[in-house]
């Protein structure tokens, strides 16, 4: 049985050469700025959503006025039916 005793000096020397070359190559890192681009489809969707929000806000204001004046009538059966449909999909 022959065992070869190799010294680790060759490995250490190659590592030291890499470490010496690395700082010189780094220099000053180049930093890129973040960019945000919004597609035309997203802009179109946002425009449609704004129109829907205005209609929804009008409905909310009407409901608030009815609640404050006491004219709003809550139908418990209708609410229960909607909750059931939401959770059970029937």
PDB file as gemmi writes it, atoms N, CA and C in Angstrom:
CRYST1    1.000    1.000    1.000  90.00  90.00  90.00 P 1                      
ATOM      1  N   UNK A   1       0.840  -1.162   0.000  1.00  0.00           N  
ATOM      2  CA  UNK A   1       0.000   0.000   0.000  1.00  0.00           C  
ATOM      3  C   UNK A   1       0.888   1.229   0.000  1.00  0.00           C  
ATOM      4  N   UNK A   2       0.620   2.097  -0.916  1.00  0.00           N  
ATOM      5  CA  UNK A   2       1.438   3.294  -1.062  1.00  0.00           C  
ATOM      6  C   UNK A   2       0.575   4.514  -0.745  1.00  0.00           C  
ATOM      7  N   UNK A   3       0.987   5.324   0.206  1.00  0.00           N  
ATOM      8  CA  UNK A   3       0.257   6.540   0.565  1.00  0.00           C  
ATOM      9  C   UNK A   3       1.109   7.714   0.155  1.00  0.00           C  
ATOM     10  N   UNK A   4       0.508   8.577  -0.647  1.00  0.00           N  
ATOM     11  CA  UNK A   4       1.219   9.754  -1.147  1.00  0.00           C  
ATOM     12  C   UNK A   4       0.935  10.918  -0.207  1.00  0.00           C  
ATOM     13  N   UNK A   5       1.977  11.481   0.344  1.00  0.00           N  
ATOM     14  CA  UNK A   5       1.821  12.624   1.229  1.00  0.00           C  
ATOM     15  C   UNK A   5       1.962  13.892   0.398  1.00  0.00           C  
ATOM     16  N   UNK A   6       0.839  14.481   0.120  1.00  0.00           N  
ATOM     17  CA  UNK A   6       0.901  15.755  -0.613  1.00  0.00           C  
ATOM     18  C   UNK A   6       0.690  16.876   0.377  1.00  0.00           C  
ATOM     19  N   UNK A   7       1.386  17.905   0.141  1.00  0.00           N  
ATOM     20  CA  UNK A   7       1.219  19.065   1.020  1.00  0.00           C  
ATOM     21  C   UNK A   7       0.114  19.939   0.457  1.00  0.00           C  
ATOM     22  N   UNK A   8      -0.535  20.610   1.297  1.00  0.00           N  
ATOM     23  CA  UNK A   8      -1.625  21.481   0.882  1.00  0.00           C  
ATOM     24  C   UNK A   8      -1.138  22.835   0.424  1.00  0.00           C  
ATOM     25  N   UNK A   9       0.176  23.007   0.321  1.00  0.00           N  
ATOM     26  CA  UNK A   9       0.709  24.318  -0.028  1.00  0.00           C  
ATOM     27  C   UNK A   9       0.300  24.754  -1.429  1.00  0.00           C  
ATOM     28  N   UNK A  10       0.187  23.830  -2.362  1.00  0.00           N  
ATOM     29  CA  UNK A  10      -0.209  24.222  -3.715  1.00  0.00           C  
ATOM     30  C   UNK A  10      -1.648  24.738  -3.723  1.00  0.00           C  
ATOM     31  N   UNK A  11      -2.492  24.130  -2.905  1.00  0.00           N  
ATOM     32  CA  UNK A  11      -3.877  24.591  -2.816  1.00  0.00           C  
ATOM     33  C   UNK A  11      -3.960  25.960  -2.162  1.00  0.00           C  
ATOM     34  N   UNK A  12      -3.159  26.150  -1.138  1.00  0.00           N  
ATOM     35  CA  UNK A  12      -3.157  27.421  -0.415  1.00  0.00           C  
ATOM     36  C   UNK A  12      -2.633  28.532  -1.310  1.00  0.00           C  
ATOM     37  N   UNK A  13      -1.593  28.241  -2.080  1.00  0.00           N  
ATOM     38  CA  UNK A  13      -1.023  29.260  -2.966  1.00  0.00           C  
ATOM     39  C   UNK A  13      -2.023  29.684  -4.044  1.00  0.00           C  
ATOM     40  N   UNK A  14      -2.748  28.737  -4.618  1.00  0.00           N  
ATOM     41  CA  UNK A  14      -3.723  29.104  -5.643  1.00  0.00           C  
ATOM     42  C   UNK A  14      -4.866  29.922  -5.035  1.00  0.00           C  
ATOM     43  N   UNK A  15      -5.235  29.608  -3.806  1.00  0.00           N  
ATOM     44  CA  UNK A  15      -6.277  30.369  -3.123  1.00  0.00           C  
ATOM     45  C   UNK A  15      -5.803  31.790  -2.843  1.00  0.00           C  
ATOM     46  N   UNK A  16      -4.551  31.928  -2.413  1.00  0.00           N  
ATOM     47  CA  UNK A  16      -4.006  33.244  -2.114  1.00  0.00           C  
ATOM     48  C   UNK A  16      -3.926  34.096  -3.375  1.00  0.00           C  
ATOM     49  N   UNK A  17      -3.615  33.496  -4.504  1.00  0.00           N  
ATOM     50  CA  UNK A  17      -3.565  34.234  -5.765  1.00  0.00           C  
ATOM     51  C   UNK A  17      -4.954  34.754  -6.139  1.00  0.00           C  
ATOM     52  N   UNK A  18      -5.981  33.941  -5.925  1.00  0.00           N  
ATOM     53  CA  UNK A  18      -7.340  34.375  -6.228  1.00  0.00           C  
ATOM     54  C   UNK A  18      -7.766  35.530  -5.324  1.00  0.00           C  
ATOM     55  N   UNK A  19      -7.384  35.447  -4.061  1.00  0.00           N  
ATOM     56  CA  UNK A  19      -7.771  36.489  -3.114  1.00  0.00           C  
ATOM     57  C   UNK A  19      -7.065  37.807  -3.422  1.00  0.00           C  
ATOM     58  N   UNK A  20      -5.858  37.752  -3.928  1.00  0.00           N  
ATOM     59  CA  UNK A  20      -5.123  38.962  -4.266  1.00  0.00           C  
ATOM     60  C   UNK A  20      -5.695  39.598  -5.535  1.00  0.00           C  
ATOM     61  N   UNK A  21      -6.140  38.813  -6.469  1.00  0.00           N  
ATOM     62  CA  UNK A  21      -6.659  39.332  -7.724  1.00  0.00           C  
ATOM     63  C   UNK A  21      -8.086  39.864  -7.556  1.00  0.00           C  
ATOM     64  N   UNK A  22      -8.851  39.329  -6.634  1.00  0.00           N  
ATOM     65  CA  UNK A  22     -10.254  39.706  -6.471  1.00  0.00           C  
ATOM     66  C   UNK A  22     -10.444  41.170  -6.073  1.00  0.00           C  
ATOM     67  N   UNK A  23      -9.738  41.709  -5.076  1.00  0.00           N  
ATOM     68  CA  UNK A  23      -9.959  43.114  -4.721  1.00  0.00           C  
ATOM     69  C   UNK A  23      -9.614  44.079  -5.854  1.00  0.00           C  
ATOM     70  N   UNK A  24      -8.635  43.791  -6.622  1.00  0.00           N  
ATOM     71  CA  UNK A  24      -8.256  44.676  -7.722  1.00  0.00           C  
ATOM     72  C   UNK A  24      -9.331  44.668  -8.804  1.00  0.00           C  
ATOM     73  N   UNK A  25      -9.971  43.533  -9.010  1.00  0.00           N  
ATOM     74  CA  UNK A  25     -10.981  43.420 -10.055  1.00  0.00           C  
ATOM     75  C   UNK A  25     -12.304  44.056  -9.624  1.00  0.00           C  
ATOM     76  N   UNK A  26     -12.569  44.066  -8.316  1.00  0.00           N  
ATOM     77  CA  UNK A  26     -13.843  44.589  -7.846  1.00  0.00           C  
ATOM     78  C   UNK A  26     -13.989  46.077  -8.150  1.00  0.00           C  
ATOM     79  N   UNK A  27     -13.051  46.856  -7.702  1.00  0.00           N  
ATOM     80  CA  UNK A  27     -13.146  48.284  -7.915  1.00  0.00           C  
ATOM     81  C   UNK A  27     -14.398  48.838  -7.258  1.00  0.00           C  
ATOM     82  N   UNK A  28     -15.052  49.737  -7.959  1.00  0.00           N  
ATOM     83  CA  UNK A  28     -16.284  50.324  -7.453  1.00  0.00           C  
ATOM     84  C   UNK A  28     -17.463  49.609  -8.101  1.00  0.00           C  
ATOM     85  N   UNK A  29     -18.350  49.027  -7.301  1.00  0.00           N  
ATOM     86  CA  UNK A  29     -19.478  48.293  -7.886  1.00  0.00           C  
ATOM     87  C   UNK A  29     -20.444  49.243  -8.594  1.00  0.00           C  
ATOM     88  N   UNK A  30     -20.975  48.770  -9.687  1.00  0.00           N  
ATOM     89  CA  UNK A  30     -21.931  49.553 -10.456  1.00  0.00           C  
ATOM     90  C   UNK A  30     -23.324  49.263  -9.906  1.00  0.00           C  
ATOM     91  N   UNK A  31     -24.023  50.317  -9.512  1.00  0.00           N  
ATOM     92  CA  UNK A  31     -25.364  50.144  -8.972  1.00  0.00           C  
ATOM     93  C   UNK A  31     -26.377  50.608 -10.011  1.00  0.00           C  
ATOM     94  N   UNK A  32     -27.317  49.736 -10.284  1.00  0.00           N  
ATOM     95  CA  UNK A  32     -28.378  50.095 -11.210  1.00  0.00           C  
ATOM     96  C   UNK A  32     -29.576  50.576 -10.414  1.00  0.00           C  
ATOM     97  N   UNK A  33     -30.280  51.546 -10.970  1.00  0.00           N  
ATOM     98  CA  UNK A  33     -31.466  52.052 -10.306  1.00  0.00           C  
ATOM     99  C   UNK A  33     -32.660  51.172 -10.644  1.00  0.00           C  
ATOM    100  N   UNK A  34     -33.573  51.044  -9.692  1.00  0.00           N  
ATOM    101  CA  UNK A  34     -34.793  50.290  -9.927  1.00  0.00           C  
ATOM    102  C   UNK A  34     -35.692  51.063 -10.880  1.00  0.00           C  
ATOM    103  N   UNK A  35     -36.407  50.329 -11.701  1.00  0.00           N  
ATOM    104  CA  UNK A  35     -37.328  50.955 -12.636  1.00  0.00           C  
ATOM    105  C   UNK A  35     -38.676  50.283 -12.515  1.00  0.00           C  
ATOM    106  N   UNK A  36     -39.710  51.051 -12.755  1.00  0.00           N  
ATOM    107  CA  UNK A  36     -41.063  50.531 -12.733  1.00  0.00           C  
ATOM    108  C   UNK A  36     -41.740  50.949 -14.022  1.00  0.00           C  
ATOM    109  N   UNK A  37     -42.258  49.969 -14.730  1.00  0.00           N  
ATOM    110  CA  UNK A  37     -42.970  50.243 -15.971  1.00  0.00           C  
ATOM    111  C   UNK A  37     -44.367  49.650 -15.853  1.00  0.00           C  
ATOM    112  N   UNK A  38     -45.365  50.462 -16.107  1.00  0.00           N  
ATOM    113  CA  UNK A  38     -46.751  50.010 -16.040  1.00  0.00           C  
ATOM    114  C   UNK A  38     -47.251  49.828 -17.464  1.00  0.00           C  
ATOM    115  N   UNK A  39     -47.762  48.652 -17.736  1.00  0.00           N  
ATOM    116  CA  UNK A  39     -48.212  48.339 -19.085  1.00  0.00           C  
ATOM    117  C   UNK A  39     -49.473  49.131 -19.427  1.00  0.00           C  
ATOM    118  N   UNK A  40     -49.742  49.225 -20.710  1.00  0.00           N  
ATOM    119  CA  UNK A  40     -50.935  49.944 -21.155  1.00  0.00           C  
ATOM    120  C   UNK A  40     -52.203  49.220 -20.692  1.00  0.00           C  
ATOM    121  N   UNK A  41     -52.131  47.889 -20.613  1.00  0.00           N  
ATOM    122  CA  UNK A  41     -53.289  47.130 -20.127  1.00  0.00           C  
ATOM    123  C   UNK A  41     -53.586  47.458 -18.668  1.00  0.00           C  
ATOM    124  N   UNK A  42     -52.549  47.592 -17.861  1.00  0.00           N  
ATOM    125  CA  UNK A  42     -52.743  47.919 -16.450  1.00  0.00           C  
ATOM    126  C   UNK A  42     -53.312  49.329 -16.304  1.00  0.00           C  
ATOM    127  N   UNK A  43     -52.837  50.254 -17.121  1.00  0.00           N  
ATOM    128  CA  UNK A  43     -53.364  51.617 -17.083  1.00  0.00           C  
ATOM    129  C   UNK A  43     -54.840  51.633 -17.469  1.00  0.00           C  
ATOM    130  N   UNK A  44     -55.214  50.837 -18.455  1.00  0.00           N  
ATOM    131  CA  UNK A  44     -56.603  50.751 -18.887  1.00  0.00           C  
ATOM    132  C   UNK A  44     -57.474  50.157 -17.780  1.00  0.00           C  
ATOM    133  N   UNK A  45     -56.963  49.118 -17.124  1.00  0.00           N  
ATOM    134  CA  UNK A  45     -57.714  48.492 -16.030  1.00  0.00           C  
ATOM    135  C   UNK A  45     -57.909  49.480 -14.884  1.00  0.00           C  
ATOM    136  N   UNK A  46     -56.888  50.287 -14.605  1.00  0.00           N  
ATOM    137  CA  UNK A  46     -56.992  51.274 -13.530  1.00  0.00           C  
ATOM    138  C   UNK A  46     -58.061  52.314 -13.859  1.00  0.00           C  
ATOM    139  N   UNK A  47     -58.126  52.730 -15.113  1.00  0.00           N  
ATOM    140  CA  UNK A  47     -59.137  53.700 -15.532  1.00  0.00           C  
ATOM    141  C   UNK A  47     -60.544  53.150 -15.369  1.00  0.00           C  
ATOM    142  N   UNK A  48     -60.740  51.898 -15.718  1.00  0.00           N  
ATOM    143  CA  UNK A  48     -62.053  51.274 -15.551  1.00  0.00           C  
ATOM    144  C   UNK A  48     -62.406  51.148 -14.083  1.00  0.00           C  
ATOM    145  N   UNK A  49     -61.428  50.819 -13.256  1.00  0.00           N  
ATOM    146  CA  UNK A  49     -61.652  50.645 -11.827  1.00  0.00           C  
ATOM    147  C   UNK A  49     -62.051  51.971 -11.179  1.00  0.00           C  
ATOM    148  N   UNK A  50     -61.501  53.069 -11.638  1.00  0.00           N  
ATOM    149  CA  UNK A  50     -61.819  54.376 -11.078  1.00  0.00           C  
ATOM    150  C   UNK A  50     -63.283  54.715 -11.321  1.00  0.00           C  
ATOM    151  N   UNK A  51     -63.787  54.382 -12.499  1.00  0.00           N  
ATOM    152  CA  UNK A  51     -65.192  54.641 -12.812  1.00  0.00           C  
ATOM    153  C   UNK A  51     -66.099  53.795 -11.920  1.00  0.00           C  
ATOM    154  N   UNK A  52     -65.722  52.546 -11.698  1.00  0.00           N  
ATOM    155  CA  UNK A  52     -66.508  51.661 -10.841  1.00  0.00           C  
ATOM    156  C   UNK A  52     -66.479  52.150  -9.397  1.00  0.00           C  
ATOM    157  N   UNK A  53     -65.350  52.679  -8.958  1.00  0.00           N  
ATOM    158  CA  UNK A  53     -65.238  53.187  -7.591  1.00  0.00           C  
ATOM    159  C   UNK A  53     -66.161  54.380  -7.370  1.00  0.00           C  
ATOM    160  N   UNK A  54     -66.315  55.230  -8.381  1.00  0.00           N  
ATOM    161  CA  UNK A  54     -67.194  56.388  -8.247  1.00  0.00           C  
ATOM    162  C   UNK A  54     -68.642  55.938  -8.078  1.00  0.00           C  
ATOM    163  N   UNK A  55     -69.068  54.957  -8.863  1.00  0.00           N  
ATOM    164  CA  UNK A  55     -70.431  54.442  -8.746  1.00  0.00           C  
ATOM    165  C   UNK A  55     -70.638  53.762  -7.399  1.00  0.00           C  
ATOM    166  N   UNK A  56     -69.634  53.041  -6.955  1.00  0.00           N  
ATOM    167  CA  UNK A  56     -69.735  52.343  -5.671  1.00  0.00           C  
ATOM    168  C   UNK A  56     -69.792  53.337  -4.524  1.00  0.00           C  
ATOM    169  N   UNK A  57     -68.997  54.393  -4.609  1.00  0.00           N  
ATOM    170  CA  UNK A  57     -68.989  55.414  -3.563  1.00  0.00           C  
ATOM    171  C   UNK A  57     -70.346  56.115  -3.490  1.00  0.00           C  
ATOM    172  N   UNK A  58     -70.982  56.324  -4.631  1.00  0.00           N  
ATOM    173  CA  UNK A  58     -72.307  56.938  -4.648  1.00  0.00           C  
ATOM    174  C   UNK A  58     -73.322  56.042  -3.930  1.00  0.00           C  
ATOM    175  N   UNK A  59     -73.226  54.732  -4.170  1.00  0.00           N  
ATOM    176  CA  UNK A  59     -74.124  53.785  -3.510  1.00  0.00           C  
ATOM    177  C   UNK A  59     -73.873  53.763  -2.003  1.00  0.00           C  
ATOM    178  N   UNK A  60     -72.619  53.828  -1.603  1.00  0.00           N  
ATOM    179  CA  UNK A  60     -72.265  53.848  -0.181  1.00  0.00           C  
ATOM    180  C   UNK A  60     -72.819  55.098   0.489  1.00  0.00           C  
ATOM    181  N   UNK A  61     -72.686  56.239  -0.177  1.00  0.00           N  
ATOM    182  CA  UNK A  61     -73.207  57.489   0.388  1.00  0.00           C  
ATOM    183  C   UNK A  61     -74.721  57.432   0.549  1.00  0.00           C  
ATOM    184  N   UNK A  62     -75.421  56.826  -0.421  1.00  0.00           N  
ATOM    185  CA  UNK A  62     -76.873  56.679  -0.343  1.00  0.00           C  
ATOM    186  C   UNK A  62     -77.259  55.791   0.847  1.00  0.00           C  
ATOM    187  N   UNK A  63     -76.541  54.682   1.026  1.00  0.00           N  
ATOM    188  CA  UNK A  63     -76.826  53.799   2.163  1.00  0.00           C  
ATOM    189  C   UNK A  63     -76.556  54.495   3.498  1.00  0.00           C  
ATOM    190  N   UNK A  64     -75.485  55.268   3.578  1.00  0.00           N  
ATOM    191  CA  UNK A  64     -75.178  55.994   4.812  1.00  0.00           C  
ATOM    192  C   UNK A  64     -76.294  56.977   5.147  1.00  0.00           C  
ATOM    193  N   UNK A  65     -76.787  57.669   4.120  1.00  0.00           N  
ATOM    194  CA  UNK A  65     -77.861  58.636   4.335  1.00  0.00           C  
ATOM    195  C   UNK A  65     -79.132  57.932   4.814  1.00  0.00           C  
ATOM    196  N   UNK A  66     -79.448  56.775   4.237  1.00  0.00           N  
ATOM    197  CA  UNK A  66     -80.630  56.016   4.657  1.00  0.00           C  
ATOM    198  C   UNK A  66     -80.494  55.543   6.105  1.00  0.00           C  
ATOM    199  N   UNK A  67     -79.302  55.099   6.477  1.00  0.00           N  
ATOM    200  CA  UNK A  67     -79.078  54.620   7.847  1.00  0.00           C  
ATOM    201  C   UNK A  67     -79.220  55.770   8.838  1.00  0.00           C  
ATOM    202  N   UNK A  68     -78.641  56.916   8.507  1.00  0.00           N  
ATOM    203  CA  UNK A  68     -78.701  58.068   9.409  1.00  0.00           C  
ATOM    204  C   UNK A  68     -80.124  58.584   9.578  1.00  0.00           C  
ATOM    205  N   UNK A  69     -80.913  58.541   8.504  1.00  0.00           N  
ATOM    206  CA  UNK A  69     -82.286  59.044   8.585  1.00  0.00           C  
ATOM    207  C   UNK A  69     -83.247  58.008   9.154  1.00  0.00           C  
ATOM    208  N   UNK A  70     -82.794  56.753   9.269  1.00  0.00           N  
ATOM    209  CA  UNK A  70     -83.638  55.702   9.820  1.00  0.00           C  
ATOM    210  C   UNK A  70     -84.533  55.043   8.784  1.00  0.00           C  
ATOM    211  N   UNK A  71     -84.323  55.319   7.509  1.00  0.00           N  
ATOM    212  CA  UNK A  71     -85.135  54.750   6.438  1.00  0.00           C  
ATOM    213  C   UNK A  71     -84.652  53.368   5.996  1.00  0.00           C  
ATOM    214  N   UNK A  72     -83.435  53.002   6.368  1.00  0.00           N  
ATOM    215  CA  UNK A  72     -82.849  51.733   5.920  1.00  0.00           C  
ATOM    216  C   UNK A  72     -83.507  50.572   6.651  1.00  0.00           C  
ATOM    217  N   UNK A  73     -83.981  49.593   5.884  1.00  0.00           N  
ATOM    218  CA  UNK A  73     -84.606  48.410   6.458  1.00  0.00           C  
ATOM    219  C   UNK A  73     -83.721  47.211   6.146  1.00  0.00           C  
ATOM    220  N   UNK A  74     -83.340  46.491   7.182  1.00  0.00           N  
ATOM    221  CA  UNK A  74     -82.463  45.338   7.032  1.00  0.00           C  
ATOM    222  C   UNK A  74     -83.312  44.075   6.906  1.00  0.00           C  
ATOM    223  N   UNK A  75     -83.138  43.342   5.824  1.00  0.00           N  
ATOM    224  CA  UNK A  75     -83.862  42.093   5.612  1.00  0.00           C  
ATOM    225  C   UNK A  75     -82.946  40.954   6.042  1.00  0.00           C  
ATOM    226  N   UNK A  76     -83.184  40.402   7.217  1.00  0.00           N  
ATOM    227  CA  UNK A  76     -82.310  39.377   7.798  1.00  0.00           C  
ATOM    228  C   UNK A  76     -82.279  38.111   6.952  1.00  0.00           C  
ATOM    229  N   UNK A  77     -83.405  37.738   6.369  1.00  0.00           N  
ATOM    230  CA  UNK A  77     -83.441  36.524   5.549  1.00  0.00           C  
ATOM    231  C   UNK A  77     -82.577  36.683   4.298  1.00  0.00           C  
ATOM    232  N   UNK A  78     -82.622  37.855   3.696  1.00  0.00           N  
ATOM    233  CA  UNK A  78     -81.819  38.112   2.493  1.00  0.00           C  
ATOM    234  C   UNK A  78     -80.323  38.076   2.835  1.00  0.00           C  
ATOM    235  N   UNK A  79     -79.966  38.655   3.971  1.00  0.00           N  
ATOM    236  CA  UNK A  79     -78.566  38.653   4.412  1.00  0.00           C  
ATOM    237  C   UNK A  79     -78.103  37.222   4.673  1.00  0.00           C  
ATOM    238  N   UNK A  80     -78.917  36.444   5.362  1.00  0.00           N  
ATOM    239  CA  UNK A  80     -78.554  35.054   5.670  1.00  0.00           C  
ATOM    240  C   UNK A  80     -78.400  34.242   4.385  1.00  0.00           C  
ATOM    241  N   UNK A  81     -79.288  34.476   3.417  1.00  0.00           N  
ATOM    242  CA  UNK A  81     -79.205  33.763   2.146  1.00  0.00           C  
ATOM    243  C   UNK A  81     -77.911  34.097   1.407  1.00  0.00           C  
ATOM    244  N   UNK A  82     -77.532  35.379   1.400  1.00  0.00           N  
ATOM    245  CA  UNK A  82     -76.286  35.791   0.735  1.00  0.00           C  
ATOM    246  C   UNK A  82     -75.059  35.194   1.423  1.00  0.00           C  
ATOM    247  N   UNK A  83     -75.074  35.152   2.747  1.00  0.00           N  
ATOM    248  CA  UNK A  83     -73.952  34.571   3.490  1.00  0.00           C  
ATOM    249  C   UNK A  83     -73.849  33.086   3.182  1.00  0.00           C  
ATOM    250  N   UNK A  84     -74.974  32.406   3.148  1.00  0.00           N  
ATOM    251  CA  UNK A  84     -74.993  30.975   2.839  1.00  0.00           C  
ATOM    252  C   UNK A  84     -74.464  30.725   1.423  1.00  0.00           C  
ATOM    253  N   UNK A  85     -74.897  31.545   0.460  1.00  0.00           N  
ATOM    254  CA  UNK A  85     -74.428  31.394  -0.922  1.00  0.00           C  
ATOM    255  C   UNK A  85     -72.918  31.635  -1.016  1.00  0.00           C  
ATOM    256  N   UNK A  86     -72.440  32.600  -0.266  1.00  0.00           N  
ATOM    257  CA  UNK A  86     -71.013  32.923  -0.295  1.00  0.00           C  
ATOM    258  C   UNK A  86     -70.181  31.758   0.220  1.00  0.00           C  
ATOM    259  N   UNK A  87     -70.557  31.212   1.365  1.00  0.00           N  
ATOM    260  CA  UNK A  87     -69.750  30.164   1.989  1.00  0.00           C  
ATOM    261  C   UNK A  87     -69.955  28.771   1.402  1.00  0.00           C  
ATOM    262  N   UNK A  88     -71.141  28.492   0.943  1.00  0.00           N  
ATOM    263  CA  UNK A  88     -71.417  27.150   0.463  1.00  0.00           C  
ATOM    264  C   UNK A  88     -71.637  27.074  -1.035  1.00  0.00           C  
ATOM    265  N   UNK A  89     -71.657  28.224  -1.712  1.00  0.00           N  
ATOM    266  CA  UNK A  89     -71.745  28.256  -3.174  1.00  0.00           C  
ATOM    267  C   UNK A  89     -73.023  27.675  -3.737  1.00  0.00           C  
ATOM    268  N   UNK A  90     -74.107  27.801  -3.033  1.00  0.00           N  
ATOM    269  CA  UNK A  90     -75.377  27.256  -3.515  1.00  0.00           C  
ATOM    270  C   UNK A  90     -76.345  28.361  -3.795  1.00  0.00           C  
TER     271      UNK A  90                                                      
END                                                                             
